Amino acid sequence: MKTKKIPMRMCVVTREKWPKKDLIRIVNYEGKTFVDISGKQNGKGCYLKKDVSVINEARKKKILNHIFETEVSDEIYDELLKLV
């Protein structure tokens, strides 16, 4: 019996590879940034580990601003913290 392949993605803060289900996807599409719960929305996406310290570090270093080359509001980080 074949084992099922587990999709791996990299967290933009820790630079570690994790299974896709252990990460949260954030998407920027047509200048609008939002949290992609389904993991299938259109747009440029990046992944953050589901960990409070990782999300706080991303907020402090403004990593999402750098990746999306736009200003990401604090509401996105607040929404991420609620999901964790």
C-alpha positions as CSV (number, residue, x, y, z in Angstrom):
1,M,0.0,0.0,0.0
2,K,1.3,3.5,-0.9
3,T,1.8,6.1,1.7
4,K,0.1,9.4,1.0
5,K,2.3,12.3,0.3
6,I,2.1,15.1,2.8
7,P,2.5,18.6,1.3
8,M,5.2,20.6,3.0
9,R,5.5,24.4,3.1
10,M,8.0,26.8,4.6
11,C,7.2,29.3,7.3
12,V,8.5,32.8,6.3
13,V,9.5,33.6,9.9
14,T,11.3,30.4,11.1
15,R,12.3,29.2,7.5
16,E,11.4,25.7,8.6
17,K,9.4,23.3,6.5
18,W,6.2,22.0,8.1
19,P,3.2,20.1,6.9
20,K,0.7,22.4,5.2
21,K,-2.0,21.7,7.8
22,D,0.3,23.1,10.6
23,L,0.6,26.5,8.9
24,I,-1.7,29.5,8.1
25,R,-1.7,31.0,4.6
26,I,-1.8,34.7,4.1
27,V,-2.7,36.0,0.6
28,N,-2.3,39.3,-1.2
29,Y,-4.6,39.6,-4.2
30,E,-5.2,42.8,-6.1
31,G,-3.8,44.9,-3.3
32,K,-5.9,43.3,-0.6
33,T,-4.3,41.2,2.1
34,F,-6.3,38.5,3.9
35,V,-6.0,35.2,5.8
36,D,-6.8,32.3,3.5
37,I,-8.4,29.6,5.7
38,S,-9.1,27.3,2.8
39,G,-5.6,27.5,1.5
40,K,-6.8,27.7,-2.2
41,Q,-7.5,31.4,-2.8
42,N,-5.9,33.2,-5.8
43,G,-3.0,35.6,-5.2
44,K,0.5,35.7,-3.9
45,G,0.6,33.7,-0.6
46,C,3.0,32.9,2.2
47,Y,2.8,30.7,5.3
48,L,3.2,31.3,9.0
49,K,3.4,28.6,11.7
50,K,0.4,28.4,14.0
51,D,2.3,29.7,16.9
52,V,1.8,33.0,18.9
53,S,5.5,33.8,19.2
54,V,6.0,33.4,15.4
55,I,3.0,35.7,14.6
56,N,4.3,38.3,17.1
57,E,7.8,38.1,15.6
58,A,6.3,38.6,12.1
59,R,4.4,41.7,13.4
60,K,7.5,43.1,15.1
61,K,9.8,42.6,12.0
62,K,7.0,43.5,9.5
63,I,7.8,40.4,7.5
64,L,4.5,40.4,5.6
65,N,5.0,44.1,4.5
66,H,8.4,43.0,3.0
67,I,7.0,39.9,1.3
68,F,3.9,41.6,-0.2
69,E,5.6,44.9,-0.8
70,T,2.7,46.8,0.7
71,E,1.4,47.9,4.1
72,V,-0.2,45.1,6.0
73,S,-2.6,46.3,8.7
74,D,-2.5,45.1,12.3
75,E,-6.0,43.6,11.8
76,I,-4.4,40.8,9.9
77,Y,-2.1,39.9,12.8
78,D,-5.0,40.1,15.2
79,E,-7.0,37.7,13.1
80,L,-4.0,35.3,12.9
81,L,-3.8,35.4,16.7
82,K,-7.5,34.6,17.0
83,L,-7.0,31.5,14.8
84,V,-4.1,30.2,16.8
